[in-house]
């Protein structure tokens, strides 16, 4: 923005500041001289733009160091203060791109709410405590505006930019004290989290004490995911892809019974189609990836990669649906979509490309549409509860949290006990007639019997989707300090048979007999549909193999050796709870499938008990934040108003002096997760008050910090 | 390029032309004056840049009108001459981007072999016939070069740019005579192709006479595909996606038996990874789509969308494969890839995004790798022959045609009889150790028994893929003038039952009885695994329904009415050959599945007979081009040399005076399709000569014009 814009912006914030014009000042000396005529005392500032090392695929964040001209700042200090690596002076192109001005003209006043998200500010603590007005260039070096420290901070706050206050002391480069303290305490926790003597191949931190690190290790050491050189993208290895295939097989079979057919629409969307529905595109635009070049030629117009397919598909629905006889139209696709989020990415939970299915259906009536919404939502519940052994709560989203452009969003909400945060598990939307109006999807009213042309009806539409996030929720729910724990129904290997007790004293004959018997156990189990295999590697000890397969989450281990042979039994060891039970050799094909089903249901019950215990039903605001801080979600009487939801979010965010154990926890507050279908008791209008604003409550609503 | 570059280029082509420098000439008048001092007669040219209307997703082609200054040119004339729509003057940005010069400085000499592919030239016929030297600006308006018409044409030819000679007569805007004649004769054929009295819902052209139009109609009216608003991308509707699901189910089951596991790698590739293998990236780079922007932020470095996943996956193979015990590694993925081709796109056959599977495996030895290559290739043959009833020929690709960066490419080659062109059906590559060397995928030699460190072995790799092109080949092979013809094994609906003979004379009781019996026929067929349904719509006549389902390719129709009821029979009508056979009601569940299998095998035999009859085994060059021109492929003794292949291509291209019936036929010549595994007879070295160059032949090779 121009310097005029800056001054206008200051005025609109009621920041009244002296401003003078002078010759262009190419350096501090010239600037100081230009200001000498000014009668009040002042102090010069400087604003330096740095770029830290950024993964190539990431949009680089610009760091603006805003300091007194006299403060000694340098890249090393910036790295330390901002917790980044290899900062360098930003190129003029990058500065121009982010702030619209040349590096010489940059000032904190170049930051606006429009560009703030890609900028971080390191604010010199000496500047903060300065008593004198500070001189800044308002985006041009031929003007100066004098701001007090408080005025500057007000301005920065108005833009929403992240500000870190820093002591640029050449001697220590220390962070300000409070921040340092947080870091030290967090470091201590991480040291406690280290598991003593953890096997080299195993997880070396505890889930409860260093959850982010645990999650990374459990995925990579458990051999189901690898990190990738494009940020926010991950490799799904066979171990996790198999779970997705299991979910696909179940869900695909169920929707085909409902008359849904699969199709494939292109991954590319023209900007014209993408922008057709206004609310919808506003919801997705900031995250859309654009293809602008093919080979070495620029495309005449950039093409978007679908973030979802409403606007890809509905122009064609308008063409295909000609009569009420074409209804219902029920199409699904299994594909990947791209949402280039700038938030912290996390494997499975938040990735820039993810796999999902998206169903898009059209009906003549609202009633039919809503019936399908609920049917699909229950299939999503079944995926979580019956396949993944993960409990969820079915409910409806608040107006604020519903799908952009839709009418009603129903959801299955999950819960990650270790962080106490809710997580959206899958959503089934009734889009109402909003999209059919935008895209002109109409049929003639079949019930119209009057004269003249039949009136047009806009169809009722649904869309519904579930993603590979399912896998992340499952892993976070069941995994333990030894690694992954897979529910039997989705485990690629359900049973691993390991030879034991084969030492130097064992004769070759006995060894052969054990090996033969093991191969029979495996083939007998496979014959009854159990996914079993053996680990006959000579290279490794039984103990090593136990760790190896525990890490990978195999639900049941069977140990078998010469001693077992004599007793005609095997020893089964459950992954979920470590319980060891001998099973008669003759009963293996009967007992093992039963045991797997028991494990499946025990895992669900265990997870459900935890989730239930973490839903705090409360009616007083005083208990709201403490409940969240104790890693719960809360079920509260609520008025369903948007501004009350905003207010709850604000009032439940962490305070600046909060030294949270989980550094990655969001500083933002709680949001509504869902209004559960299963309401604890009827809310009588006028009798029960909203937990936050004391107006009449209309529902019980689940609130929580969330992913 | 600069004007110096232009003059150098002319010299290198041995085009010696007078050149003079003068003041910059902003218009024709100034130019004429600047040249007055020049002693020889000359005539001024003008070069105008137009851009026709272009689908937003396409790279726009620039049209350069090169004319005498006095010729009356305008956009309407350009549209007509170049067969495009809505041409306008190109923006200065576009001209600069394509030619590197400002519009005022443009001349035909701005065209180079590097930019020629995105340019078309409309050459004024008056200029062509000009006896005087013609004045051109060599990419700058302060210089003039004088060229004869022949010199100019030589220059243009050297760049490879497309040149259309045109009469810009204000009166007629007619094309030059020869071009006009071609068009007229082609128009006549198209009129013949119209099917007299074709039902409104049906295909209204004949397959043999207007194949491109027939193909478009059969896809859209057959309800399996729709055109999309991003060029080169298409919507696979349930009718075609079901075929893909059938292929997936078969192939996925087979490769899992071979120990292949599915995984999912990201669709994005960093440029660093993409460019790691040089030959490979050269093969794909011109077609790579680049994401450069997310939301409103430019990415620091563009990210490619995978055109294939070798370079996506192999850096991780290097990490995962640590020991010979990690081998073989066999991973497959079902995904979509993007190749932004600039050739004429065609649904299923050549699309910018397409669905496929790509298998990537690693072995310790070449022997194991090659075994898998052949096993997979035979699965591809089975997909074509056993599922799609499409004959293919298995063989190996020539060095010129093999996969970029690979060692050996095996292929199943198909054939489209209507155009007489070959088509690559699916490829299974042995990559050798090339990629493992580039990406450092090594294991220690397990056989090494010497002292010291074990030597490293580079693994042997394969990659193999088959795409949705399969569906296009199938449709082109079997479809007829009535629409699609699906082989029963891949048809979503195998049997359609249609009530017949229900007219005003039929009693309600009889009508109800027919309807009830039809519902039983359908349920009985479904019970024995036949995908059957009925069409009970009141709205339409049986005749309309016959057309409707014939268009959609349903393999078998069953007609049933009051008359059939009396005779306790149904009437079956085969889609493939129209044969009608009554079947006793009591035998329907037995006879229909048998009949479907007969249809499947008859369709294959029919297609195979045609293909076999179109493979001409010849040994004399004189018969080569005539055989191609009669819509055959040729099996010839060949020397396997690259330059001989180039030579064959050149010698078999169409001549300029060739007025081909199929306008879309490639003007390029034949290429090698494959060296069939099944060689007609041993070639004894020295005995048999290459069909083209008369050197010793080493193999029988299949050549043809191809897709």
Interface residues (C-beta under 8 A of the other chain):
Chain A: X54 X56 X57 X58 X59 X60 X97 X118 X226 X228 X229 X230 X233 X234 X235 X236 X237 X238 X241 X242 X244 X245 X261 X262 X263 X264 X265 X266 X267 X268 X269 X270 X271 X272 X273 X285 X286 X287 X288 X289 X290 X291 X292 X293 X294 X295 X296 X297 X298 X299 X300 X301 X302 X303 X305 X315 X316 X319 X320 X325 X331 X335 X336 X338 X340 X342 X352 X353 X355 X537 X539
Chain B: X54 X56 X57 X58 X59 X60 X97 X118 X226 X228 X229 X230 X233 X234 X235 X236 X237 X238 X241 X242 X244 X245 X261 X262 X263 X264 X265 X266 X267 X268 X269 X270 X271 X272 X273 X285 X286 X287 X288 X289 X290 X291 X292 X293 X294 X295 X296 X297 X298 X299 X300 X301 X302 X303 X305 X315 X316 X319 X320 X325 X331 X335 X336 X338 X340 X342 X352 X353 X355 X537 X539
